Amino acid sequence: MANRKRTPTFSVQKLVRTLLLIAGGITVCLLIPAIAKFLVFTPIFSLISTEKEINKSIVALLTSAVIVLSYYYFFLIVEKRKIPDLNLKQLPSALLFGSAIGFGIISLVIGILYLMGNYSVYSVNSMSVLLQPFLLFLVMGVFEEIIFRGIIFRIIEEFWGIRSALLISSFLFGFTHFSNSGFNYFSGIAISLHLGLLTAIVFSIYRNIWYPVFLHVSWNMAFVIYGVTVSGANDIPSYMNASLTGPTIISGGLFGPENSILTIIISLVVFLFLYSKKTIAVSAEKRK
């Protein structure tokens, strides 16, 4: 008889263990990198070099490394397991796949907005301006994906199943952007329904954090390449200088195209395709 995976059931003990694992992981991945950045890396490099931008770039990369190491050693010790989530052998395929999804979706949205007459480019800058936002988005991508997918989604999925994990992790992710300029309730729902669900299902399929990291980074980079607001931030250096007009429901308004119904619809189509792929794979595994 085929082995069937038990349906997750509720228990107080399971709830407490889930919350403790999540709280412990988040605390470690917040605290240790913060200490390393502000008490070690920043003071050291401010003494070594007076080039502020170079210092910020190096500190950003080192902080990202500390975030990854904090996650690795915490769960290696606490869960007593190997950490395939960080397998570097999958970096090339993660880069290609994640970038294709993230950059591809936003490019399609911008293309539709252009054809509708809502998007236009009036000048371009040097590609070198993209280095600063790339490093910013890399650190953000590594941190947020480890917190929301590597910790919150993964642990909830293990204890409560994929549907609960998708719902909870995506909405927590979406509404943590509440302090961003132009944010409203629709913004939180929108981010939950596109980037939140996409990164979660990609992690669930590949069980490797680098897939959602590169999806997240390429998603954000697409906005600054095309010169439009990303999550309410309109002061980030961009490659193209562009204008975006039209109804808020189409253009995204002050928050940018992440608030656009186009981004939500296209992302949900991709998500449903990936979710069906995951469901088929799970069903096939159960039949073995």
C-alpha positions as CSV (number, residue, x, y, z in Angstrom):
1,M,0.0,0.0,0.0
2,A,1.3,3.5,-0.9
3,N,2.5,5.6,1.9
4,R,0.3,8.6,2.4
5,K,1.4,11.9,3.9
6,R,-0.6,12.6,7.0
7,T,-2.9,15.7,6.8
8,P,-1.6,18.4,9.2
9,T,-3.8,18.6,12.4
10,F,-4.0,21.2,15.0
11,S,-2.5,20.9,18.5
12,V,-1.3,23.4,21.1
13,Q,2.1,21.7,21.2
14,K,2.5,22.0,17.5
15,L,1.4,25.6,17.5
16,V,3.9,26.5,20.3
17,R,6.7,24.7,18.5
18,T,5.9,26.5,15.2
19,L,5.8,29.9,16.9
20,L,9.0,29.3,18.8
21,L,10.9,28.1,15.7
22,I,9.7,31.1,13.7
23,A,10.4,33.6,16.5
24,G,13.9,32.2,17.2
25,G,14.9,32.1,13.6
26,I,13.7,35.6,12.9
27,T,15.4,37.0,16.0
28,V,18.8,35.4,15.1
29,C,18.6,36.5,11.5
30,L,17.8,40.1,12.6
31,L,20.0,40.5,15.6
32,I,23.3,38.9,14.4
33,P,23.5,40.7,11.0
34,A,22.5,44.0,12.7
35,I,25.3,43.7,15.2
36,A,27.8,42.7,12.5
37,K,26.8,45.6,10.3
38,F,26.6,48.5,12.8
39,L,29.3,47.4,15.4
40,V,31.8,45.6,13.1
41,F,31.6,46.2,9.4
42,T,30.6,49.9,9.2
43,P,33.2,51.1,11.8
44,I,36.0,49.1,10.2
45,F,35.4,50.2,6.7
46,S,34.9,53.8,7.7
47,L,38.5,53.7,9.0
48,I,39.9,51.8,6.0
49,S,38.4,53.9,3.2
50,T,36.8,57.3,2.8
51,E,34.8,56.2,-0.3
52,K,31.3,56.0,1.2
53,E,29.7,54.3,-1.8
54,I,32.4,51.6,-1.9
55,N,32.1,51.1,1.9
56,K,28.3,50.8,1.7
57,S,28.6,48.2,-1.1
58,I,31.1,46.1,0.8
59,V,29.2,46.3,4.0
60,A,26.0,45.3,2.1
61,L,27.6,42.2,0.7
62,L,29.1,41.2,4.0
63,T,25.8,41.7,5.8
64,S,24.1,39.5,3.3
65,A,26.6,36.8,4.0
66,V,26.0,37.1,7.7
67,I,22.3,36.8,7.2
68,V,22.8,33.5,5.3
69,L,25.2,32.1,7.8
70,S,22.9,33.1,10.7
71,Y,20.1,31.1,9.1
72,Y,22.3,28.2,8.3
73,Y,23.8,27.7,11.7
74,F,20.6,28.4,13.7
75,F,18.6,25.7,11.9
76,L,21.5,23.3,11.6
77,I,21.7,23.4,15.4
78,V,18.0,23.7,16.4
79,E,16.4,21.4,13.8
80,K,19.4,19.1,13.6
81,R,19.2,18.8,9.8
82,K,21.2,19.5,6.7
83,I,20.4,22.9,5.1
84,P,19.7,22.1,1.4
85,D,17.8,25.4,1.2
86,L,21.1,27.2,0.7
87,N,22.7,24.8,-1.7
88,L,25.0,27.0,-3.9
89,K,25.1,24.4,-6.7
90,Q,21.7,25.6,-7.7
91,L,22.7,29.2,-8.0
92,P,23.0,29.3,-11.9
93,S,19.6,27.7,-12.5
94,A,18.1,29.8,-9.7
95,L,19.5,32.9,-11.3
96,L,18.1,32.0,-14.7
97,F,14.7,30.8,-13.5
98,G,14.1,33.5,-10.9
99,S,15.2,36.3,-13.2
100,A,13.0,35.0,-16.0
101,I,9.9,35.0,-13.8
102,G,10.6,38.3,-12.0
103,F,11.9,40.4,-14.8
104,G,9.6,38.7,-17.3
105,I,6.4,39.6,-15.5
106,I,7.3,43.2,-14.9
107,S,8.5,43.6,-18.5
108,L,5.1,42.3,-19.7
109,V,3.3,44.7,-17.5
110,I,5.4,47.6,-18.7
111,G,4.9,46.5,-22.3
112,I,1.1,46.5,-21.9
113,L,1.2,49.9,-20.2
114,Y,3.3,51.2,-23.2
115,L,0.8,49.8,-25.7
116,M,-2.1,51.4,-23.8
117,G,-0.3,54.8,-23.9
118,N,0.3,54.9,-20.2
119,Y,4.1,54.5,-20.2
120,S,6.7,56.6,-22.0
121,V,10.5,57.0,-21.8
122,Y,12.0,60.4,-22.3
123,S,15.7,59.7,-21.6
124,V,18.2,57.1,-20.4
125,N,21.1,57.1,-17.9
126,S,24.3,55.2,-17.7
127,M,23.9,51.5,-16.8
128,S,26.4,52.2,-13.9
129,V,23.6,53.8,-11.9
130,L,22.1,50.3,-11.4
131,L,24.9,49.1,-9.2
132,Q,23.6,50.9,-6.1
133,P,20.0,49.7,-6.4
134,F,21.2,46.1,-7.3
135,L,23.2,45.9,-4.0
136,L,20.3,47.3,-2.1
137,F,17.8,44.9,-3.6
138,L,20.2,42.0,-3.1
139,V,20.5,42.6,0.6
140,M,16.7,43.1,0.9
141,G,16.0,40.0,-1.2
142,V,18.3,37.8,0.8
143,F,16.9,39.1,4.1
144,E,13.2,39.0,3.2
145,E,13.3,35.7,1.4
146,I,15.1,34.0,4.4
147,I,12.6,35.5,6.8
148,F,9.4,35.0,4.8
149,R,10.1,31.9,2.8
150,G,13.0,30.2,4.5
151,I,11.6,30.6,8.0
152,I,7.9,31.6,8.0
153,F,6.7,29.7,4.9
154,R,8.9,26.6,5.4
155,I,8.0,26.0,9.0
156,I,4.3,26.7,8.6
157,E,4.2,24.4,5.5
158,E,5.9,21.7,7.5
159,F,3.4,21.8,10.4
160,W,0.2,23.1,8.8
161,G,0.5,22.4,5.0
162,I,1.1,24.4,1.9
163,R,-2.2,26.3,1.8
164,S,-1.8,27.7,5.3
165,A,1.8,28.5,4.5
166,L,1.0,30.3,1.3
167,L,-1.8,32.4,2.9
168,I,0.0,33.4,6.1
169,S,3.5,34.1,4.7
170,S,2.2,36.0,1.7
171,F,-0.1,38.3,3.7
172,L,2.5,38.9,6.3
173,F,5.0,39.8,3.6
174,G,2.5,42.1,1.8
175,F,1.5,44.1,4.9
176,T,5.1,44.6,6.2
177,H,5.3,47.2,3.4
178,F,2.8,49.4,5.3
179,S,5.4,52.1,6.0
180,N,6.2,52.6,2.3
181,S,5.1,55.8,0.6
182,G,1.8,55.5,-1.1
183,F,0.9,52.2,0.7
184,N,-2.8,51.4,1.3
185,Y,-4.7,48.3,2.1
186,F,-4.9,47.4,-1.6
187,S,-1.1,47.6,-1.8
188,G,-0.8,45.0,1.0
189,I,-3.3,42.7,-0.8
190,A,-1.6,43.3,-4.2
191,I,1.9,42.4,-2.9
192,S,0.5,39.4,-1.1
193,L,-1.2,38.2,-4.3
194,H,1.7,38.7,-6.7
195,L,5.3,38.7,-5.2
196,G,4.2,37.0,-2.0
197,L,2.6,34.0,-3.6
198,L,5.1,33.7,-6.4
199,T,8.2,33.6,-4.2
200,A,6.5,31.2,-1.8
201,I,5.4,28.7,-4.5
202,V,8.8,28.8,-6.2
203,F,10.5,28.0,-2.9
204,S,8.0,25.2,-2.3
205,I,8.8,23.6,-5.6
206,Y,12.6,23.9,-5.6
207,R,13.2,23.9,-1.8
208,N,16.1,26.3,-2.4
209,I,16.1,29.9,-1.1
210,W,18.1,31.3,-4.1
211,Y,15.1,30.8,-6.5
212,P,12.9,33.3,-4.7
213,V,15.8,35.5,-3.9
214,F,16.6,36.0,-7.6
215,L,13.0,36.3,-8.5
216,H,12.6,39.0,-5.9
217,V,15.8,40.9,-6.9
218,S,15.0,40.8,-10.7
219,W,11.4,41.9,-9.9
220,N,12.7,45.0,-8.1
221,M,15.5,45.6,-10.6
222,A,13.0,45.6,-13.5
223,F,11.2,48.6,-12.0
224,V,14.4,50.7,-11.7
225,I,15.5,49.7,-15.2
226,Y,12.2,50.9,-16.6
227,G,12.3,54.0,-14.5
228,V,9.1,53.5,-12.5
229,T,8.3,53.6,-8.8
230,V,9.0,50.4,-6.9
231,S,6.9,49.8,-3.8
232,G,6.3,53.5,-3.3
233,A,10.0,54.4,-3.6
234,N,10.6,56.9,-6.4
235,D,14.0,58.2,-5.4
236,I,16.1,55.1,-6.4
237,P,18.5,55.7,-9.3
238,S,17.1,54.3,-12.5
239,Y,18.4,53.5,-16.0
240,M,15.4,54.9,-17.9
241,N,13.7,58.2,-17.0
242,A,10.0,57.5,-17.7
243,S,6.5,58.7,-17.0
244,L,3.5,56.5,-16.0
245,T,0.0,57.9,-16.3
246,G,-3.6,56.7,-16.3
247,P,-6.1,55.4,-13.7
248,T,-4.5,54.1,-10.5
249,I,-6.1,50.7,-11.0
250,I,-4.0,50.4,-14.2
251,S,-0.9,52.4,-13.5
252,G,-0.6,51.7,-9.8
253,G,-0.6,55.3,-8.8
254,L,1.9,56.6,-6.2
255,F,2.9,53.1,-5.1
256,G,3.9,52.1,-8.7
257,P,2.9,49.2,-11.0
258,E,2.8,46.8,-8.1
259,N,-0.6,48.3,-7.3
260,S,-1.7,47.7,-10.9
261,I,-4.4,45.2,-11.6
262,L,-2.3,44.1,-14.6
263,T,0.5,43.0,-12.3
264,I,-1.9,41.1,-10.1
265,I,-3.6,39.2,-12.9
266,I,-0.4,38.2,-14.8
267,S,1.3,37.1,-11.6
268,L,-1.7,35.1,-10.5
269,V,-1.8,33.3,-13.9
270,V,1.9,32.4,-13.4
271,F,1.3,31.4,-9.8
272,L,-1.6,29.1,-10.7
273,F,0.5,27.4,-13.3
274,L,3.3,26.8,-10.8
275,Y,0.9,25.7,-8.1
276,S,-0.7,23.1,-10.5
277,K,2.9,21.9,-11.2
278,K,3.5,21.5,-7.5
279,T,0.1,19.8,-7.0
280,I,0.8,17.3,-9.8
281,A,4.3,16.5,-8.4
282,V,2.8,15.9,-4.9
283,S,0.1,13.6,-6.3
284,A,2.6,11.6,-8.2
285,E,4.8,11.3,-5.1
286,K,1.8,10.0,-3.1
287,R,1.1,7.3,-5.7
288,K,4.6,5.8,-5.3
